[in-house]
Amino acid sequence: MSNAAPTPHPHAAPFPAQERLAAGAQYINGRLRPGTSGRTHSVIDPATGDAVYTYELAGTQDVDDAVAAAKAAFPGWAGATPGERSDALHRFAAVLAERAEEFAQAESLQCGKPIKLTREFDVPGTVDNTAFFAGAARHLQGQSAGEYSGDHTSYVRREPIGVVGSIAPWNYPLQMAAWKVLPAIAAGNTIVLKPAELTPLTSLLFAEAATAAGIPDGVVNVVTGTGKEAGEHLVGHPDVAMTSFTGSTAVGKRVAEVATATVKRLHLELGGKAPFVVFDDADLEAAANGAVAGSLINTGQDCTAATRAYVQRPLYDAFVERTKQLMETVRLGDPFAPDTDLGPLISHAQRDRVAGFVERARGYARIVTGGEAPKNDGAYFQPTLIADAAQDSEVVQSEIFGPVLVVLPFDTDDEGLALANDTPYGLAASAWTRDVFRANRATREIKAGCVWVNDHIPIISEMPHGGYKASGFGKDMSAYSFEEYTQVKHVMYDNTAVAAKDWHRTIFGDR
């Protein structure tokens, strides 16, 4: 692992953000435009500390305009047939695939992600999500008709909610834009998306691609502003029927507070502190490889990342040593270099936050490897392995959101599973064992929205993603996401043609 400062982007011409998005960082009613807040913000390349895009932030007027555009577009889009929406989403997937390299470069530039991650994970995953929802748009069905009372025929309609106001985080800007936009519009809703002001580039490109695919103006809108101004105004807007938010649990509580005032539908995907439970019969090499990959993906800025490894005592020392060895092979470097494994954190502030957790841990735990910020201009931090921390310590209980893995031993299976559940979070987890009974028990008893067995991190479009406990509620991806973005309506027809129904006697008469 090199601590030397990487040469700034010698391997590819970074995405020319200022030129490409010169018209502004608000996408309203099918076009880019500047914000109206009177304040500017700069997107910073975290690998170099350089400003790569300066734009005018959204004000409340921009939010109002975007919601109005979405509201005006809703009747036509909701009235389109499932086949018409499906065709538009298939075209959308094709446009995204054609523009894949532009998306990959823009995502790497604004986030510091290694280009191999954006090319092989973020962008293909988004194209696949879009293709999935193109097909799923044709399968928004309610319950078949039935005569449940004997005198009536009932059926269930599944209908779009209206205008959705969504807020996405900075760690996976493109994928989170897709996770918010796609189920919403496939179900017939229109949407206003607020990306993080740190990382708006690919959300704007995503909205442009929707328009290029023939999705009508106003169906997909983007407002780029601060959470306090643009975000809260969007969540509290009376014409927004639903809010979907991905981010920290602390901010999620504020979103819920604002949304409650207007009694709107709410979907929250919040923080995580995923346990990685290694039983004593596990494949040690597989578990160590999985722990390194699962804890370091996206520089650890992933709410499903492996953060707490619980290893049964017979394997504990060997696991710590092998994980250390593997971590020390990870290459920090220029995100645009094809051999870079780990890029910088999103910002210097985030790097300093991670460094603070590690520095405090030195007083009560053992830093096995890493634990330092390389001396360069980027927001880099070494892959870090911590051992001998107590279960109630800060690094075990708090979401660090950086390239840090904490390893703790356990003795009995009961203890390992209890420790896995011993946080407020419940987004993701994994269990490592060759024993099918142990695996089944772990998947039953671990309280998390996703439990992997002998792997950690893979997601697929067909399966849902969402949490338990303080990790939120509701599902992204898969057909299950339509439960968040649709209203269920019961329709009942009288089959008797009788004017005086038998039940009327409860109101009048002695029939």
N, C-alpha and C positions, 0 to 999 in steps of 0.2 A: 504494500500500500504506500503510495507516494504522498508526502506532505508538501511537495513543491507546488507552487502556484501554476495552474495550467495556463498555457498560452491562450488568450481569448479567441475562441472560435476559428482556428485556422483550417478546420476540416470542411466547412460548408458555409455558404453565405447565409447568415441568419435571415429570418423572415423580415422584410422591410415594412414594419408595422406602420410607421408614420406616413409613409407613402400609400400603402395599401388601404389604410383606414383613415385617410385624410379628412373625409367628410364628417367624422365624429364617431363617438362611441355609444350613441343611442340608435337603436334600430326600431323604428316605429312606422307602422303601416307600409312596410315594404321598402323602406329606404333608410340609409344612414343619415344622421344629422347630429349637430353638436348638442351638448347639454345646455341647460339654462340656469344652473345654480350660481353662476358667476365665479366658480372656483375650479381650479385645474388639479389634475392628479397625474403622476407619472408612473408608468409600468417600469419596474426595475428588473434588469437581467440579474438574477441572483448569483450567476457565475462570475460576474465582473463588477457588479455594483453600478453599472451604467444605466441611465434612463434610455429606454428604447421606444417609448410611445407616451406622449403627453396629450391629454384630452380634457375636455370640459365635463365635469361631473353632472349627473342628472339632478335636477331639482324636483320639487313636488309637481310643477307644471308638466314636466316630461312624463312623470308617472301617470298623471291625469290623462294626458294625450294618448299614452300607450294603452291604458285601460279603456278609453273611449274607442280607440281603433279596434281593440279586441272585442269589445261589446258590439260594435257595429258589424264585425265579421262573423259573430257567433251564429246568427240565424241561418246564414247561407251555408256555413261549414257544418253545423249540426244537421242541417237538412240534406246534406250530400249523402248518397248511398254508401254503405260500407265498402262496396266495390270501388267507388270513386275515391274515397279516402285511401283505400288500399293502393290503388294505382298511383296516387300522388306520393305515397310513402315509398313505393318501389322506385319511383323516379328520384326521390330524395336520396335513397341509398346509393343509386348509381352516381349522382352528382358528388356525394361524399367520397366514393371510391375514386372518382376521377381526380379529385382534389386532395387525395390522401397525403401527398408529400408536403403540400402547403400547410395542412393541418398539423402534421408532425413537427415541422419546423417552428410554427407559431407556438405550439404547446411547449416544446423544449425551450424556446427562448424565454417565455414568460414565467415558466415554472422551474427551470433548471433541470428538467428531467433528461436523463440520457436519451439520445435520439433512438437507440435501439428499443427503449421502452415505449416511446410514443409510436414508433413505426410498427412494433410487434404486438402492442397491447392496447394502448389508448385509442388509436385510430381504427384498427381492425375491429375492436370491440364495439366501437360506436357504429360502424357500418353494419355489423351483424345485428346490433340492437334495432337499427332502423329497418333492416330487412325482416326481422322477427315481427315487429309491430305492423309492418305492411301486411303480413299474413294474418296477424291476430285481429286486425281491424275488421275482418270478415266474420269474426266469431264472437261478437258481443251479443250473446243470446240470453233471454230470460227463460223462466220455466215454461214448459209446454202447457197448453190449455188442459184444464181438468175440471170436472164437476164435483167439487169438494163438499158443497152444501146439499147437493141433490137438485136444487132448483136454479142454480147459477153456474155459469162457466167463468172460470178465473184464469187469468194468465198474468205473467210478470213482464213488464217492459224495463229495459235497462237504458237510461237516457243520460246524455251529458249534463254536467252540472252548470256550466256557464264559463265565465272568465276565471282562469286559474292564475294566481299570483305566486310565483315560485322564487325561492332564494337558494342559490347554489354556492358551494365553497370553493376555495382556491386550490385544493390539493389535486383534484381531477376535474379541471374546468370543462373540458370537452365531454367527458363521459357523464358528468353530472348534468350538463345542459341536456344531453340526450335522455338521461333517466327522467328528467323533469318534463321535457317537451313531448317526447314520443308517446307515452301512454295517454297523456292529456289530449293531444290532437287526434290520435287514433280513435279515441272514444267520442270525438266530435266536439271537444272543448276548444276554446282559444286560450292563449297564454301570454302573460307578461313575465319574463324571466329577468331577475336581477342577479348577475354574476358578481363574484367578489371584485371589488375595484382594483385589487392587485393583479387580476388575471382575466381581463375581458376579451382577449383577442379571439380565442377560438369560439366563444359564444356568439360573437358578432359574425364570424365566418359561417357558423352553423345556421344562423338566421338567414344570412344571404343565400346559402345553399338551398334552404327551404323555398325561398322565392324563386330561385333558378329552376327548381323542380316543378314549379307551377302551383305550389300551395298558395292560396289567395292572400293578398295583402291583409295585414291585421290579424292573421291567425297566429303568427309567431312574432313576438315583439321582445326587444331587449332594452332594459334601462340600466345604465352603469352609474351607480352612485353609492353613497355611503349607506351603511345599515341604519344609522340613526335617522337620516333624512329620507332617502328613497325607499329603503327597506321597510321602515315602520309605516310610511305612508301607503305603500303597496299592500302590506298585510292588513291595515285598518281600512282600506278603501271600501266604501259601501257597495260598489259594483263588482268587487272581487268575491266570488262565491266560495273559493277554496284556496287555502295556502298550503304549499309544500315547501318544507325547509330541510336542508342538510347542513349540519354544522355542529358546533359544540353544544353540550347539554345546557350550559349556562345561558347561551343566547337562545336556545330552543325554548327555555322557560319564558323568556321575554316575548318571543314570537307567539307563544300560546296565550300569554296575557293579553297581547294586543288583538289577536284573532278572536278571543272569547267575547270581546266587546261587541262584535258584529255577528256573533253566533255562526261562524263559517266553518266548513269542513277543514280539518287540520291533519296533515301528514308530516311526521317528524322522523328523520333519521339522524341520530345524534352521536355522541361519543362512544368510544369502545376501549376496552383494556383486555384484549383477547388472551385467554389462557391456552397453553400449548402443553398438553398433558402426556408425558412419556412414561408408559408402564415398563416394568422390568423385562418384558419379553419383546420389546420393540426392536426393530432393525436400527441399530445405533447410527449407522452411516446415513440411512434415509432420514432419520429424525434430525441429525445435525445439519444435513443439507437443507431440510425443510425449515429448520429454525432460522438459519442464516438468510435464506431467500425470503421467508415469510416475515421476518422482522425488518429487513432492509429495503424491501420493495418501495419505490417512490421515496427513498431516503427515510423510511419509517413514517412518512406522513400519510398514513392510511388507517382509518378507524377500525379496519379488520386485521391490521398487522399483528403478528405474534409479538406480544410484549412481555408476557409472564410465562416462562417455561417451568413447569413443575415436573421434576424427574424423579422416578422412584429410586431409592437410595442405592441399590446395586449398580445402577448405570450412571449415577450422578457425576462422579469424578471423571469418568471417561467421556461423558457428554460435554462437560464443561471444557475439557481439553480439546476435543475434536471441534467443537463449535468455535473456540478461540482460533485454532489453526485455520479453519475455513474463513472466518471473518478477516483474518490478516492477509488473505489473498485478494480481497475485494479492492478494485482499482478506482480511486477517486480521480476525477479529471474533467476536462472540457466536455460539457454535455453533447456537443456535436461530434466528438471523436467516436468512431465506431467501437472502440475497445473500452470505453468508459462504462464502469458498472454502477457507480454511484455519483450523482451530481450533488449540487448544494441543496440546502434547505431553501424554503421559499423566500426568506429574507434574513437580514442580519439580526433583526429582532427575534425571529424564531430560533436562529442559531444560538443567540445568547440565552434564550429561555431554556433550550435543551442543555446548554453548558451549565446553567445554574442548577438544574436537577442533578447532573453528574457531580458537580463540585460538592453539593450538599451531601450526596451519597458517600463521598470519600470519608465522611465522619462516622458512618455506621455500616458500611459494606465494603466489599473488595472489588476494585476495578480490574477485571481480568485482562482486558485489552482495550485499546482506544482511549476515549475520554478526553480528547484534545481537539481543538479547532486548528487546522493547518494555518500557517502564517501566509495568507494570501488575501486578495481583495474580495474573494467570493464568500458566500455564506456556508462554507463547508464545515462538516463535523465528522470525525472519524467514526466508523462502526464501533460500537461500544458494548461490551459484555460485562455485566455486573453480577456478582455472586455474594452469598452470605448476607443478604438483606432480610430483615424481618417482614412477615406478612403484612403488618400494619404500617410499614414504612411508606414514605412518599413515593418512591420509585415503583413500588408494587401497586399502590392504590390509585395514583393519579395518571391521567393521560399525558404522556410526555410529548408524543407526536414528533419523534425523531428517531435516528438510527441506534436505538438503545434496547437491548434485550436483558431482562433480569431472570436469573435462574435460581430456583429454590428446590430443595429436596423434599420428598415425602416418603412415608413408610407404607401405610396400608392404602388399598384402593379407596376405602371410605374417606381417608384423609385427603388424598389427591383430588377427588371430586368435590369435596367440601371447600378446599382451597380454591379450586377453579371458579366456584360460584361466589367466592367471598369478595365481591366488589359490587358497587351499584350498577355496573354496566352489564349488558347482555347482548352484544351484537354478533360476535363470532367466536369460535373456539375450534380446537382440534384435539383429537385423541390418537395416540400412536401405540399400536399393539398388534400382535398376530392372533390374538384370541378373540373370536367372534362374540363371545359372551361379554367380555370386557368392553368391546367396541359398542355392542348394543346397549349395555348399561350406560356408558358414557354419553351416547347420543340421546338417551332418555333423560338422564339426570342433569346434564349441563344445561343451564338456563341461558340459551342464546338462540338468536334467529337462524344461525347457520352453524352446524357442527361438521367439520371435515374429519374423515378417518384416514390416517396415513398420508395426509397432504394438508396444505394450509395456503389459502388465498384464491384458488381458481373460482371464477364465477362464469355462469353461462346465461344467455338471454332467456332461456326457457324456464329458469328457476328463480324464485323470489329472493329478495334481499331486504332485510329489515330486522329490527331489534326487539329485545325484551327489556323490561325494567327501565333504567334511566337512559338506555340507548334509543328510546322512542317507540313509535308504533306506526303501522302501515308498511306496505311493501313497494319496493321499486322492482323494475324488470318483471318479466313473465306475465301470464294472463292474470295472476293474482293482483297485479297493480291496478287492473280495471275496477277492483272493488273500491279503490280510493277515488277514482276519477269519474264514477257514474252514480246516478241516483237509481234506486230500484222503486218501481211504481207497480202497485197492484191494480189491475183492471178487472172489474166484475160485471157480467151481463146477466140480467134476469132471463130465464128460459121459459117462464110460465105464461106470460101475457095476461096474467090475472091482475086486475086493478086493486083489489083488496087482498093484501097478502096476509097469511096466517099470523105473522108476527105483529101485525098492526093492532091486534087485540090488547097488546101491552100498553097501548097509548089511548085507544078509544074503542068502545063497543065490547060486546060479550060473545063474539063469534067463536 
